[in-house]
């Protein structure tokens, strides 16, 4: 992960560092702050593979452009962006277009563009043009694609990209697999989420959805009333579909939830704090103490009492 913020460089050098960081990691762009004296930015970039970058950028109000003189760098990949606020972008000298917060834009770097950003958080993915076009030929029909946030497949694409930013996969194999999923999801929204478009990328759709489901479970696992129905509702899918995703992964929804709660409980026990075992179990989402003790021993080969006692001995 590479990162740069205004706190890292002297005020007189900020624009130079900003231009260099963006050019090296994402795209050749030129920026002009709305207020140079109060201009702030915070950028991060993670290289999923040698063709793909995922990152975020937080800017105070700024004007940006990719003018024709910068195109000598020969870039022609696609920039996929999602903003948290409405903004305007002009492509190839045409009249500015209004883009709503949450919409996806995909623009080819071989195209001149200019944009006006208010104070915003921007999510960006740099996608290799040839790799994307191989599975989404429609992308070459125009240099700019505007995909509304409500489009079928859009939330899955942005959600999966968010997961990659928050928890980058380990190892080359994991990064390659995640990259393939990301390109497949991008292809789906570019081609239009028809049955014909979805069929070649069905495995990636399922894998991405399962990761989002797991993240949703982890966010709410301490709720003792959490059910597969509640998770499915939040994801906009059916409970049976969620169960099928886990089955294809060699598990079940109940097993994943149980193990996540056990992992949380064992971490709490291992801290050796003053909380009782029953309080730790209930805080982790277990509603039945006898069930908690039984599955804990099955999972870890020891009892919660023994884990807590060992932790207390270490602290003495």
C-alpha positions in Angstrom: 0.0 0.0 0.0 1.3 3.4 -1.0 0.0 6.6 0.7 0.4 10.3 0.5 -1.2 13.2 2.3 -0.7 16.9 2.7 0.7 16.2 6.1 3.7 14.4 4.5 5.1 17.3 2.5 5.7 21.1 2.8 2.9 23.3 1.5 5.1 24.6 -1.4 5.7 21.1 -2.7 2.2 19.6 -2.3 1.0 19.9 -5.9 4.3 18.5 -7.2 4.0 15.5 -4.9 0.3 15.1 -5.7 1.0 15.0 -9.5 3.9 12.6 -9.1 2.0 10.2 -6.9 -1.1 10.1 -9.1 1.0 9.7 -12.3 3.0 6.9 -10.9 0.1 4.9 -9.4 -3.1 5.8 -11.3 -3.1 8.3 -14.1 -1.5 11.4 -15.6 -3.6 14.2 -14.3 -3.2 17.9 -13.5 -4.8 19.6 -10.5 -5.7 23.1 -9.6 -7.0 23.7 -6.0 -10.1 25.9 -5.5 -8.2 27.4 -2.6 -4.4 26.8 -2.6 -4.0 28.0 1.0 -6.4 25.4 2.4 -5.9 22.5 -0.1 -5.8 19.1 1.5 -5.6 15.6 0.1 -5.1 12.1 1.4 -4.4 9.4 -1.2 -3.8 5.6 -1.0 -3.0 3.1 -3.7 -2.8 -0.7 -3.6 -1.5 -2.7 -6.5 -3.7 -5.8 -7.0 -1.4 -7.0 -9.8 0.8 -5.3 -12.4 -2.2 -4.3 -14.4 -4.6 -3.1 -11.7 -4.6 -0.5 -8.9 -7.3 0.1 -6.4 -7.2 3.2 -4.2 -8.9 6.1 -2.6 -8.5 9.9 -2.7 -9.9 12.4 -0.3 -9.7 16.0 -1.8 -10.8 19.4 -0.7 -12.4 21.3 -3.6 -10.2 20.9 -6.7 -10.3 21.2 -10.5 -8.6 18.4 -12.4 -7.9 17.6 -16.0 -6.1 15.2 -18.3 -5.3 17.6 -21.2 -3.9 16.7 -24.5 -0.3 17.6 -23.6 -0.3 14.9 -20.9 -1.4 12.2 -23.3 2.1 11.9 -24.6 2.5 9.4 -21.8 0.7 6.9 -24.0 -1.8 5.7 -21.3 -4.9 4.1 -22.6 -6.2 2.1 -19.6 -9.6 2.7 -17.9 -10.1 4.6 -14.7 -13.2 3.5 -12.8 -14.3 6.0 -10.2 -17.0 6.3 -7.6 -17.5 9.6 -5.7 -19.3 10.3 -2.4 -20.6 13.6 -3.7 -22.1 14.9 -6.9 -19.6 16.4 -9.4 -19.2 17.3 -13.0 -16.9 15.9 -15.7 -16.3 17.0 -19.3 -15.1 14.4 -21.8 -13.2 15.3 -25.0 -14.1 18.9 -24.8 -17.9 18.3 -24.7 -20.3 20.0 -22.3 -19.9 18.9 -18.7 -22.0 16.0 -17.4 -23.4 15.8 -13.9 -22.5 12.6 -12.1 -24.4 11.7 -9.0 -22.8 10.4 -5.8 -22.4 6.6 -6.0 -22.5 6.4 -9.8 -19.7 4.6 -11.6 -17.7 6.3 -14.3 -15.3 4.5 -16.6 -13.1 6.7 -18.8 -10.3 5.8 -21.1 -7.0 7.6 -20.4 -6.5 8.2 -24.1 -9.3 10.7 -23.9 -9.1 14.3 -22.7 -11.2 15.1 -19.7 -11.7 17.7 -17.1 -13.6 17.5 -13.8 -14.7 19.8 -10.9 -14.7 18.1 -7.5 -16.2 19.5 -4.3 -14.8 18.3 -1.0 -15.1 14.6 -1.7 -13.9 11.0 -1.1 -13.1 9.3 -4.4 -12.7 5.6 -4.9 -10.7 4.6 -8.0 -9.7 1.4 -9.8 -7.3 1.5 -12.7 -8.2 -1.3 -15.2 -6.1 -2.6 -18.0 -7.8 -1.8 -21.3 -6.9 -4.9 -23.2 -7.8 -7.2 -20.3 -11.2 -5.6 -19.8 -12.0 -5.5 -23.5 -11.2 -9.2 -23.9 -14.3 -10.0 -21.7 -16.3 -6.8 -22.4 -15.9 -5.8 -26.1 -18.6 -3.2 -25.6 -16.1 -1.1 -23.6 -14.3 -0.1 -26.8 -17.5 1.4 -28.3 -17.0 4.7 -26.5 -14.2 6.2 -24.3 -16.6 7.1 -21.4 -19.2 5.0 -19.6 -21.6 6.3 -17.0 -23.2 3.6 -14.9 -25.9 4.7 -12.4 -25.6 3.3 -8.9 -28.9 1.6 -9.3 -27.7 -0.4 -12.4 -27.8 -4.2 -12.0 -24.4 -5.4 -10.8 -23.1 -1.9 -9.9 -23.5 -2.3 -6.1 -21.7 -5.7 -6.3 -18.8 -4.2 -8.2 -18.4 -1.2 -5.9 -18.9 -3.4 -2.8 -16.2 -5.8 -3.9 -13.8 -3.1 -4.8 -14.4 -1.6 -1.3 -13.5 -5.0 0.2 -10.2 -5.1 -1.7 -9.3 -1.7 -0.4 -10.1 -2.6 3.1 -8.6 -6.1 3.2 -6.1 -6.7 0.4 -5.8 -10.5 -0.4 -2.6 -12.2 0.7 -0.2 -13.8 -1.8 0.1 -13.7 -5.6 -2.6 -16.4 -6.1 -5.1 -14.5 -3.9 -4.4 -11.2 -5.7 -4.8 -12.8 -9.1 -8.1 -14.4 -8.2 -9.4 -11.2 -6.7 -8.3 -9.3 -9.8 -10.1 -11.8 -12.1 -13.3 -11.3 -10.0 -12.9 -7.5 -10.3 -12.6 -7.6 -14.1 -15.5 -9.9 -14.4 -17.7 -7.7 -12.4 -16.6 -4.6 -14.3 -17.4 -6.5 -17.6 -20.8 -7.3 -16.3 -21.8 -3.7 -15.7 -20.3 -2.6 -19.0 -21.9 -5.2 -21.1 -25.2 -4.8 -19.3 -26.3 -7.4 -16.7 -28.2 -9.7 -19.0 -28.3 -13.4 -18.6 -26.0 -13.8 -21.6 -23.5 -11.3 -20.1 -23.7 -12.9 -16.6 -23.2 -16.5 -17.6 -19.4 -16.3 -18.4 -18.7 -14.5 -15.1 -21.1 -16.5 -12.9 -18.3 -17.9 -10.7 -16.9 -14.4 -10.0 -20.4 -13.1 -9.2 -20.8 -15.8 -6.6 -17.4 -15.3 -5.2 -17.8 -11.6 -4.9 -21.3 -11.9 -3.4 -20.0 -14.5 -0.8 -17.2 -12.1 0.3 -19.8 -9.3 0.8 -22.1 -11.6 2.7 -19.2 -12.7 5.0 -18.3 -9.1 5.6 -22.0 -8.3 6.5 -22.1 -11.3 8.9 -18.9 -10.1 10.6 -20.4 -6.6 11.0 -23.5 -8.0 12.8 -22.4 -11.3 14.3 -22.7 -10.0 17.9 -26.5 -9.7 17.4 -27.9 -12.9 18.9 -30.9 -12.6 16.6 -28.9 -12.5 13.4 -30.3 -14.8 10.8 -29.6 -15.8 7.2 -32.9 -14.1 6.2 -31.7 -10.7 7.7 -28.3 -11.0 5.9 -30.0 -11.9 2.6 -32.4 -8.9 2.9 -29.5 -6.6 3.4 -27.7 -8.0 0.3 -30.9 -7.9 -1.8 -30.8 -11.7 -2.5 -32.8 -14.7 -1.2 -31.8 -16.7 1.9 -31.5 -19.8 -0.3 -29.0 -18.1 -2.6 -26.9 -17.2 0.5 -27.0 -20.8 1.7 -26.0 -22.0 -1.7 -23.0 -19.7 -1.8 -21.8 -21.1 1.5 -22.4 -24.7 0.3 -20.4 -24.1 -2.8 -17.6 -22.9 -0.5 -17.8 -26.1 1.5 -19.5 -24.6 4.6 -22.9 -23.3 5.8 -24.1 -19.9 6.9 -24.6 -21.3 10.5 -21.0 -22.7 10.6 -19.5 -19.5 9.4 -21.4 -17.4 11.9 -20.6 -19.8 14.8 -16.9 -19.9 14.0 -16.8 -16.1 13.7 -18.4 -15.7 17.1 -16.0 -18.3 18.5 -13.0 -16.5 17.1 -14.2 -13.3 18.7 -14.8 -15.0 22.0 -11.4 -16.7 22.1 -9.7 -13.3 21.4 -11.6 -11.8 24.3 -10.7 -14.7 26.6 -7.1 -14.6 25.7 -6.9 -11.0 26.8 -7.4 -12.2 30.4 -9.7 -9.3 31.4 -12.2 -9.1 34.2 -15.2 -10.1 32.1 -16.8 -13.4 33.0 -17.0 -16.3 30.5 -20.8 -16.0 30.3 -20.5 -12.2 29.5 -17.9 -12.9 26.8 -20.1 -15.6 25.3 -23.1 -13.4 25.2 -21.2 -10.4 23.9 -19.9 -12.6 21.0 -23.5 -13.3 20.1 -24.1 -16.7 21.8 -27.5 -17.0 23.5 -26.9 -20.4 25.1 -23.9 -20.8 27.4 -23.9 -24.6 27.4 -23.9 -24.6 23.6 -21.1 -22.1 23.6 -19.0 -24.3 25.9 -19.6 -27.4 23.8 -18.7 -25.9 20.4 -15.8 -24.0 21.9 -14.2 -27.2 23.1 -14.9 -28.9 19.7 -13.3 -26.0 17.9 -10.2 -25.3 20.1 -9.7 -28.6 21.9 -9.9 -26.9 25.3 -12.4 -25.0 27.4 -13.1 -21.3 27.8 -12.1 -21.6 31.4 -8.7 -23.0 30.6 -8.0 -20.2 28.0 -9.0 -17.5 30.4 -6.9 -19.1 33.2 -3.8 -19.3 30.9 -4.3 -15.6 30.0 -4.5 -14.6 33.6 -1.3 -16.5 34.4 0.6 -14.7 31.6 -0.4 -11.4 33.1 0.8 -12.2 36.6 
